[in-house]
Amino acid sequence: MSNDQLTVVLAERVMGWTVGPERFMMGNRRWQPRWRWRPAENLDDAFKLLEMAAPQDYSMGEAGQGFWVRVRIGKTTGEARDRSKPWAITLAVARALRLEVDS
């Protein structure tokens, strides 16, 4: 699954948004362009994703020159390590949701 495909799936499944051509429909006649929400690249967006995923438990920290993240949603735990903190958060959430993601 590409980064763009992952963003679309997470927008639908976690954020509850509808995906339109070049935009996310956020409800109540609100929308935003797809390029404005990039959880894999933007730390604020990654934390919004984590918050909306409502994990039962999560932890994160630094390890060497990168970051590690562990997220538990339901009975599934997703873990990720990467140099990019937003990507590590996004990847851990995706894995906790059992999405097949290229790392």
C-alpha positions as CSV (number, residue, x, y, z in Angstrom):
1,M,0.0,0.0,0.0
2,S,1.5,3.4,-1.0
3,N,1.7,6.3,1.4
4,D,-1.2,8.1,-0.4
5,Q,-3.4,4.9,-0.2
6,L,-2.6,4.5,3.5
7,T,-3.5,8.2,4.1
8,V,-6.9,7.6,2.4
9,V,-7.6,4.4,4.4
10,L,-6.7,6.0,7.7
11,A,-8.8,9.1,6.9
12,E,-11.8,6.8,6.3
13,R,-11.3,4.2,9.1
14,V,-9.9,6.3,11.9
15,M,-10.9,9.9,11.2
16,G,-14.3,9.0,9.9
17,W,-14.0,11.2,6.8
18,T,-15.3,10.6,3.3
19,V,-12.8,10.8,0.5
20,G,-13.6,12.9,-2.5
21,P,-11.6,13.9,-5.5
22,E,-8.6,15.8,-4.1
23,R,-10.3,16.4,-0.7
24,F,-11.5,14.9,2.5
25,M,-15.1,15.5,3.5
26,M,-15.0,16.0,7.2
27,G,-18.8,16.3,7.9
28,N,-21.0,19.3,8.6
29,R,-20.1,20.7,5.2
30,R,-16.5,21.0,6.1
31,W,-13.6,19.7,3.9
32,Q,-10.0,20.1,3.4
33,P,-7.6,19.4,0.5
34,R,-5.9,16.0,0.6
35,W,-2.5,17.6,0.6
36,R,-3.2,19.3,4.0
37,W,-3.5,16.1,6.0
38,R,-0.3,14.1,5.9
39,P,0.0,12.1,9.1
40,A,3.1,10.2,7.8
41,E,4.9,13.5,7.3
42,N,3.4,16.0,9.7
43,L,3.8,15.5,13.5
44,D,0.6,17.4,14.4
45,D,-1.4,15.3,11.9
46,A,0.2,12.1,13.3
47,F,-0.9,13.0,16.8
48,K,-4.4,13.8,15.6
49,L,-4.5,10.3,14.0
50,L,-3.3,8.7,17.2
51,E,-5.9,10.6,19.3
52,M,-8.7,9.6,17.0
53,A,-7.6,6.0,16.9
54,A,-8.4,5.9,20.6
55,P,-5.8,3.3,21.6
56,Q,-6.2,1.5,24.9
57,D,-2.4,2.0,25.4
58,Y,0.5,3.5,23.6
59,S,4.1,4.4,24.3
60,M,6.9,5.9,22.3
61,G,10.5,7.0,22.7
62,E,13.8,7.6,21.1
63,A,16.2,4.8,20.2
64,G,19.6,5.7,18.8
65,Q,18.9,8.0,15.8
66,G,15.2,7.1,15.5
67,F,11.9,6.7,17.2
68,W,9.9,3.7,18.4
69,V,6.2,3.6,18.9
70,R,3.9,0.9,20.3
71,V,0.1,1.3,20.0
72,R,-2.6,-1.2,21.3
73,I,-6.0,-0.9,19.7
74,G,-8.4,-3.6,20.9
75,K,-6.4,-6.8,21.2
76,T,-3.9,-5.9,18.5
77,T,-0.6,-4.1,19.1
78,G,1.2,-2.3,16.3
79,E,4.9,-1.4,16.6
80,A,7.2,0.7,14.4
81,R,10.7,2.2,14.4
82,D,11.8,4.9,12.1
83,R,13.9,8.0,11.9
84,S,10.7,10.0,11.3
85,K,8.5,10.3,14.3
86,P,5.3,11.0,12.3
87,W,5.9,7.9,10.1
88,A,6.6,5.7,13.1
89,I,3.3,6.9,14.7
90,T,1.3,6.4,11.5
91,L,2.9,3.0,10.8
92,A,2.2,1.7,14.4
93,V,-1.4,2.8,14.2
94,A,-1.8,1.2,10.8
95,R,-0.3,-2.1,12.1
96,A,-2.6,-2.0,15.1
97,L,-5.5,-1.8,12.7
98,R,-4.0,-4.8,10.8
99,L,-3.3,-2.9,7.6
100,E,-0.7,-4.2,5.2
101,V,1.8,-1.4,4.9
102,D,5.1,-1.2,3.1
103,S,7.6,0.0,5.7
